[in-house]
Amino acid sequence: MAELKTKVTEQAVSDYLQQITDENLRKDCQMICQIMEDVTKAKAKMWGTAIIGVGDYTYSYSTGRTGDWFMVGFSPRKANISLYIMGCKADEREDILSRLGKHKTGKGCIYIKNLKDINVDVLREMCEISYQNLKK
């Protein structure tokens, strides 16, 4: 079976975030990072060249294969910010998504333009749910 290409790197998250030229996007990403670190009590790490992941999670398949990933994470993309909050199972939780604010969903992630379009308390709640579910 193929090995996962996206892995933890040595790049400093703070250096990566400082390279974001759009000031509003940079501040939003710094806030998202802080929320995720507060919730998980873990330090953010770079995964590959553009994903920030927080909290360590080892998943396993029924075949016995395992892999390492993060509990919550995000990536500032050109069109939007991709939020990776898989443990929340948001795709099954319309009650949460309906309170989040302006967003789009995709396979395994939630897309937002900026923090002013969403309810940050709901984002924190989603991170909490994901963290609690994945740490079990």
N, C-alpha and C positions, 0 to 999 in steps of 0.2 A: 504494500500500500504506500502511496506517496506521502512524503513527509511534509508537514505544514511549512510553508515558506515564510510566513510572518512570525517573527520571533523577537524577543526582547533584544534591544540594542544598548550600547553604552552612551548614546546621545542623551544629553541632559534635556529634560522636558522644558525647563525654563529657557534654555537657549533656543529650542525649537519654537516656543511660543513668542519669544522676542523677535523672531524673524518674520512674524505675520505683520505685513505692512499696514493693513486696515486696522486702525486703532480700536474701533468698536468691536470688530471681530476678535482682536487680540484680548481685549478686556473681557468679552463674553467667554472666550476659551479659558482664560485664567480663572474666572468665576466657576465655570463648570468643573475645572480641575480641582479647585478648592472644595467644592461641594462633594465631589467623589472621594477626595482624600479624607474629608471630615467623616463621611458615612462609613468608609471602610477602615479608617485608622491606618491606612497604608499609604506609601509614597508612590506617586505616579511614575510610570516607566514608559519609554518609547518602545513601541512594537512596530518593527519595520521602519519605514521612513516618514510615515504620516499618521500613525495611530497612537493615541495616548491611552494606556490601559492602567487601571488601578485595582489592586487586590489580586492575589494569586489564586488560581483555580485550576485544578486538575480534573479533566473530564474523562469518562471512560465509556466505551461502547460495549454492547453485549458480546462482541467478539474478543474482548479483553484488551483491545488496543486503547491506549491512553494518550492524552496530550495536555499541554499546558496552555492556558489562556488567561485572560483577566476577568474579574468579576463585573466591572463596569468600565466603560471607556467611551472615547469620542474621537472624531477626526474632523478638523476644519478643512472642508473641501471648497472648491471654487464657487459652487452653486448654493451650498448650505453646510450646516454642521451635522455630521452623522453621529447619532448617539447609539451606543451599543449597550443596551441594558437588558440582555437576554433573560436573565434570571427573573425578571419581573413578569415575563410572559405577557407583555403588553398587547400582543396581537389577540390574546384571549380575554383581555380586560378592558372592554369598552368603557366601564365605569371610570377608569383612570384616564384613558385617552381623551374622553369627552371633557375632562377637567384640565387637560394639559394646555390647551390653547392651539394656536395655528401651527400645524405640523403635517407631515406626510409620513406614511409608513412604507417600508420596503421589507424584503426578506431579511429578518434578523436585525433591522435597525429602524430608527426613527429620525426623520430629517426635520430640522428647524432652520430658519433663516437667522434668527438672533434671539437673545433672551427676552427682549422687550415684547415679543410676540407670544410668550408662553408664561404660565404660572410656575415660577421657580420653586415654590413650595411643593408643587405636584412633581416636578422633576426630582427634587430631593426625596420625596416619598417613593418614587419609582426606583431610585437608586437604593434606598433602604430595603425595599421588598426584594430586589435582585440580590443584594448582599446577604440578606437573611436566608433566602432560598438556596443560594449557592454555597454558603458556609456550612450547611448541614452535612 
